[in-house]
Amino acid sequence: MRDLQLPGRSTVHSTNGMAATSHPLSTLAALDVLRRGGNAVDAAVTACAVQCVVEPMSTGIGGDCFALLAPGGGPEVIGMNGSGWAPKALTAEHLLQQGISSIDIQSPHSVSVPGAIDAWDTLLRDHGTIDLDQALQPAIGYAEDGWAVTPRVANDWARNVAKLSADASSAAKYLANGQAPKAGETWRLPELAETLRTIAKVGRSGFYEGWVAEDIVEYLSGLGGCHALDDLAEMRGEYVTPISTDYRGYTMLQIPPNGQGITALMMLNILADYDLASLDPNGVARLHLETEASRMAYAARDRFVADQRQADVPVAHMLSAEFAAEMRAPISPDQAVTAPEATGPAYRDTIYLSVVDKDRNAVSFINSLYMPFGSGLTAPRSGVMLQNRGAGFRVEPGHPNNVAPRKRPLHTIIPGMCMKDGKVAYSYGVMGGGYQPVGHTHVLTNMIDFGMDPQEALDSPRVFHISGRLDVERGLGEDVMAGLAALGHEVGRPDMPWGGGQIIAIDWKNGTLIGGSDPRKDGCALGY
């Protein structure tokens, strides 16, 4: 039990259903659905739609979605890859002929076709009890009538004024006199409300066909993009078989590539050979080993991970004990190793949520625009802020992640699920762009190796090695900084905290749910 004389929050406990999200309005929307008799899929889609309005820098209907669903809490787990593809006219040769050797994060070429709405619709039709019309109503209400901006959202909004100002349509919808809203102020998105109403009335075709699709394509074409109407009309997500690894008697599940979830599994495979439980969870030795494991796993990610429909990704090899030993071999407990630096995505704006209902259907759900406010490009009539997932491609013919027609880029967003004896132990995730595999590993080892409850696991301070530097949150003291530096790490303090997560644990013995919500965000866990 936590020290009640120190700052912090307790875990949330309930017997029926529970939702944990990074925004209070989203959590409340999910709980309302559960209390009305809806299931976890209904609640997850409803909650996510709300966040696409009230947390607009982190997610939107112009983005992508991944989900893991465990009906009845297992043993079957269903994966949904709702990530969009590049336009069929976009090739590396086309870009190179224009002198473009990497895709700019605010260019029309960075906009891959949004996959979220299709994924929501598919999940509701196949596993939900309500339709898009019902699921979108709370989001429509907030977009039309307004909502009060929360502190973390206000902070992130203000950090992106320059990006929003660069696009006249974005500035008109997301800034007032060139300024972002402050915490406590009310904001409305009437154009987005009209688009959501269209989708609610017509269904998924209300987004991928008709006036909304035309608005998106015309806008991007005018900026030099290669998008066509059939790129949207033919967009479909797909069910996938989760990949997994075992760690100290637990089975960790992730969506297979093109997502980076395999990176977290490789980290766990590396760390499985160390006695982490004997170490201080916030000490130099533990953080050093975690960091070194991440550097090895991220190098493998950048080398191999791509869209398996168009590239040969050696998943079995990457998850093998032999490859884990190969990655572990250079790691020393006494010195930071010289390792390849990660060159893939590293940004940190996303929403993750988890829902478990009274029947113990568990949903681990993530939705994102990639970077804050995605590409910064907003289709003018529909108000759809467009993602920039295409910036996750390489413009490098011959590389597995080279940009190509109808190909999906390397993706950062990863929902997680942890099983024990064939049942869900934790439905969890840690958002934050490239940080996510480290976040998944950190919170899981906090619980499994160090016995932390879900809230303690999320509260625990974090480090992340990025761009040649180990960024250490202020929750870790100068003595830890000095100890890491003595091992050869270049250390520093990040401007913002790393990630933000949610966890729902299922206590099968007592028949209860246990929730935690990351203090780095505005959200909360609630149950009934």
N, C-alpha and C positions, 0 to 999 in steps of 0.2 A: 504493500500500500504506500502511496506517495506521502511525503511529509506535508501534512495539512497546514503547517505554518509557513510554507514556502509557496511562491506563485506556481500556478499550474492548473490543470483541470482533471477531473476524474474521468474514467471511462464511463460510457453510457451503457446501461443494461436494460434489456426488455425481453419479453416472452413471445411476442407476436412478430412484428416486422421492424425493420430498421433501415435507415438511409444515412449515408455519410457523404457530404459533398463539400466543395470549397466555397459555397455561398449559402447563407441562411434561407433565402427565398427558394433556392433550388431544393434544399433539404426538406423544407416545409411542403413544397409542391409534391415531392415524392411521397412523403408521409400521408398527405391528403389522399393520394391515389390508393395507397395501401389500406388506409382506414375505410375507404369506400368499397373495398373488396377486390381491387386490382392486384395484379401480381407484380413481381420484381421487374419484369421487362416493361410493363406499362409504366411503372414508377420511374425507371431509369430513363426512358425516352422523354417522359414529361419533364423530369428534372433537368435533363440536358438541354432541352429546348428553352427552358427558362434561362439557363446560363448563357445560351447563345444570344440572349438579349441583355441580361444584367451584368455579364462579365465579358464584354465584347472584344476586348483585346486578346483574350485567351481562347476563345472559341466562337463558332458561328456556323450558320447553315451553309456557308461557302467553304466549309472545311471537310475533314474526314473523320471517320469513326472506326474504332476497333472494340470488340467485346468478347468476353468469355462468359458463358452461361452454363451453370450446373443445375439441371432440373432436379428438384428434390434434394439438392445438396450433394449430388454425385451418386454413383461413380462416373457416369458419363459427363463429359464436359464438351460443349460445342463452341467453336471459334467462329467469329465473324470478322472478315477483313473487308472493311468498308472504305478502303483507300482508293482514291481516284487515279486516273491515268493521264499521261501526256496526250496532247492533241495528235491525231493521226498524221498531221502535216509537219510535226516538229521532229527534226532529226539533228544529230550532231553535225552532219555535213552542212545543213542549212545554217546553223549557228556559226560554224567555223568560217564559212564563206563570207559572213558578215563581220569577221574579226572577233567573234564572241567565243572565248575559251572557257568561261564559267558563267553560270546563269545568275544575273544580278537579282538580289532579293526583292527589289521593287519593280522588276520588269514584267511585262505581260507573259514572257516565257516562263516565269516562275509559277504561274497559275496553272496547276493541274486541275482536272475536272473534279468538282466537289463530290465526295462519295457519301457524306453523312445522311442526307435525306433518304437515299436509296437503302442504306443500312437500317435506318430507323423503321422504314416501311416494311422491309423484309422481316425484321425481328418481331414487329408487332403482328404481322399477318401469320407468321409461323409459330410464334410462342407467346403472344400477348392475348389479352382479352378485350382491348379497346383498339380503335383505329387512330390514324393520324389526326383526324378532326378533334377527337377528344383529347389526345395527348398534347396538342398545340394550344389549347385554349388558355391555360395560364400564361404562356409566353406571349400570346397575342395581347392579353390584358396588360401586361407590363410594358410591352412596346407601344401600345396605344395610349394608355393612361399614365405611364411613367412609373419610375421606381426611385427609391432613395439610394444614392451611390454610397458604397461602403468604403472604409479606409484603404484597404490594400488595392481595391479596384481603382480608387482615385489616384493613388500613388503611381500605379502602372500606366494609367491613362495619361497623367501629366508627363511621364517620361517619354511619351511618344507624340508630343505635339508637333515636332518637326516633321515626323513621318506622315502624320495626317495632313499637315499643311501642304505637303508636296502634291496632293491630289485634290482638285477642287471639289469633287463629289464627296470625298471622305471628310474634308474640312467642313463642308456644309452640314453634314449629318452628325459629326462627332466632336465638333468644336463650336463654341459660342464666342464670337468676337476674337477668334484665334486662341481661345483658352479652353483647357479641359475642365470638366466639372470638379468641384471639390467634394469631399466627404460630407454627406448630409444633403447635398443638392439633388433636385429631381431632374431626371433626363427621360426623354421620349424618343422613339424611333418610328415615326408614323409610316415611312415607306416600307420598312421591314415588317411592320404590322400588316400592311396590305399584302405583302408577299406571303406571309404566314397564313393569312386568311385564304389566299388562293390555294395554297397547298392543302389546307384543311378541307376546303370544298372539293377540290379536284383529285387530290391524292398526289403521289410522287410525280406524276406527269405535269402537275402544276408548277414544278420546279424545273424539270428536265426538258419540257416542251412548252410551247406557248410564249406568252409575253415575257415571263421571267427569263427563260433561256435566251430569247431574242435580245433582251436587254444586256445580258452578260456577254454574249458573243459579239454583238455590235460594239460594245464598249471596248472589249479587248482587241478586236480587229482594228478599231480606230487607233489603237496604241501600237500596232505592229504585231499583234499576236497571231497565232496560227489556228485559233479555235474555230470550229464549225459546229452547226447545230446538231449534227449527228454524233459528235463527240460527247455531247450531253445526253441525247436521246438514247444512245446505246450503252450508257454507263450502267454497270451492274457490279455490286459487291459479290462476295462469295463466301460460303461456309468453308472453313478449313479445319484440319485436324491439329489440335494443339501439340506443341513439342514440349518435352519435359526432361528434367533431371532429378535424381534423388539426392537428398541432403539430410544426413543424420536421421533417417527414418521418415522424412517428409518427401512428398513429390511436388516439385514446383512446375507450374504450367505457364506457357507463354504462347502467343500467336507466332507462327513460323515466319521467316523472311518472306516479304520485303520489310517486315518490322525488325527492330533491333533487340527484341526480347531475348534472342539467343545469346546476346552479350551478357545479360544477367545470369543466364544458366552457365555460361563459360566461367564467369567469376566465381559462382558457387562451386563449380567443379575444381577450380584452382584452390579455393579456400578450404575445401573439405579435408585436405591433408594436414591442416594446422589445428592445434588445440586452442581455438579462440576463447573458449570458456575460461581458460586459465589466465586470460589477459584482462586488463582494465578496459571496459568498453569505451571509455573516453581517453584512453592512454595512447602514447606514441606508438607502441608496438602494434596494437590492433589497427590503428588508422594507417600506419605504414603498409601493413600487409594488404589491407583493403585497396589502398591506392595502387600498389604494384600490380595486384590482380586486375584492377580496372585498366591499367595501361596496356597490359598484355591482351586482354579481351577486346579492348577497343581497336587495337591494331588489327586483330583478326576480323572484327566487324568491317572495318574500312577496306580490308582486302577482299572479303568474300560476299558480304550481304548485298542482295539485289532482289529484283522481282523474279521469283522462280518460274514464272510463265515464260520468261525470255532469257533466263540465265541459269547456268548450272551452279547451284549453291551446295557445297558439300556439308549438309546439315549433320549427317551421321558422324562424319569425321570431326566436325567442330565440337560435337557433344561427347566425343569418346574420351575414355580415361587416358589413352595414349596422348591425345592432343593436350589434355589438361596437364599431364606431366611435362610435356614439351614446353608449354607456356610457363609452368611453375619453375622449371629448372634454373632460369637466370635470376630468380628472385632471392635476395639475401635479406635476412632480418636486420643486418647491420649497415646496409648502404642502399641508397636509391640506385636502381639499375638504369643504365642507358638504354632506353626503349624507343621504338618509333612513336612519334606523337600522333594522336588522333587527328585526322583531317576531315572527318565527317561532321554532321550537324551537332551543334552545341547549345542551341537556344532553349529558352525555358518557359514559354508561355503556352499553357494547355489547361484543360480541366479534366479531372478524374473524379469519378463517383462510384460508390458501391451501394447495392441494395440487396437485402435478403427479406423474403416475405414469410408469412405464417406457415407456408408449406415447405419452407427452407429452399425454395428456388433462389439461387445466388447469382447475381450479375455483377461482373467487374467491367466497367464501362469507361471509355476515354474518347474525347472529342477535341479537335484542335484545328487552329488556323496555321499552325507551325510557329512562326515568329509573332511577336506582339502586333496585333491588327493585321496579321498575314502579310500580304503584298502591299498593304496600304492602299489598295485600289478598290473602290466601291462602285459597283454598277449603279448608275444614277437613278433610274426609275424604280428599281426593285429594292435598293438599299442593301444589297448583298455584298458584304465585305468578303473579298476573295483571298483564299489561302495562297501561300507561296511554297507549297511542298515541292514544286519543280526545282527549287534551289537545292534540294537534296540530291539531284542528279549530278554526275560528272559529265563534262563534255570531253570525253576521252575514248574514242573508238577502241574497242578491244577490252575495256574495263567492264566487269559484270554490271556495274551501276551506270553505264553510259546511257545518256538520254536517247530514247527511241520512241517511235509511234506507239501509242496505246500501252506504254510501259508504265509501271508504278515505281516511284523513286524509293530509295532507302528511307524508311520511316522511323521517327523517334518515338511515337506514342505506343505505349505497351501496357495493356491491362494485365494484372497478375492474379493467379489463384494458387493456393497452397493446399494440398490434400494430405490427409493422414488416414490410413486404413480405408481408403476408397471414399472418404467423405471430405467435404470442404472444411478445412481448419481456419483458413483466412481468405477472404475475398479482399484484395488489397491493390493499391497502386500508389506510385509516387510520380507526380507530373514534373515537368521541368526539362523538356527538350532532351539534349544529349545526356543530361545528368541521370535520366531515369533508370538505366541498368544499375548504376551505383546506388541510387535510392532504394530500388527493390532489394538489392543485396543487403544494404545497411539495415533496413527495418526488419527484414526476415532474420538476419543473424542476431539482431537485438533481441528478438523474441525467442528464437530457438536456442542460441548459444548463451544468452545472458539473462533469459527468463523475464524479460520486460513484458508488461502488458501492452496492448495496442497503442494506448496514449503515450506511455513512456517511450515506446519505440519510435513514435513520430516526433516527440519532443527532443529526442537525443540530437546533439549538435553534429554537423556534417562537414565533410571536406570533399573537394572534387579537383582532380588534376586536369587542367585545361590550358591550352596554349602555352605549355612549358612551365606552368606555375601551379602549385598546390594551393588552392583557395580554401581558407579555413574560416568557418563561421565564428562570430564573436562569442558564441557559447563555449568555446574552447579557449583556455587562457594562454598567456604569453609563454608559460612554461612548455606547453604542448607545441606551440609555434617553434620555440627554440629547439626542442627535441627533434622535431621533424626536419628542421634546417640542419641540425647536426648530422643527420643521416644523408644529407646531400640534396634534399628537396629545396627548391626555391619556393618560399612561402609568401602568402599575402592574404589580405582580407577582401572578400567580395563586396561589391556595392549592395547587392541584394542577397537574401538567403537562397539556399539551394533547394529548389523544388517545393512541393507541398503535397501531402498525401492523405489518404483515407484508408481505414482498415475496419472491416467487420469480421470478428471471430465468431464461430459457431461453437458453443459449448454443448455438445451432444449429450453429455452425461446429465447436466442439469436442465437441458431443454431451453437454454437462453441464448441471447445474442449479446455480444460485447463490442462496442464501437469506439473508435478514436478518430479525431480530426486534427489536422496539422495546424499549429498556432501560426505558421508562416502565412496563412491565408485567412480569409474572413469567415470561413464556413464552420460547420458543426455537424455532429452526429446526433440523431434523434431516433427514439424508438417508441413503441407503444405496446 
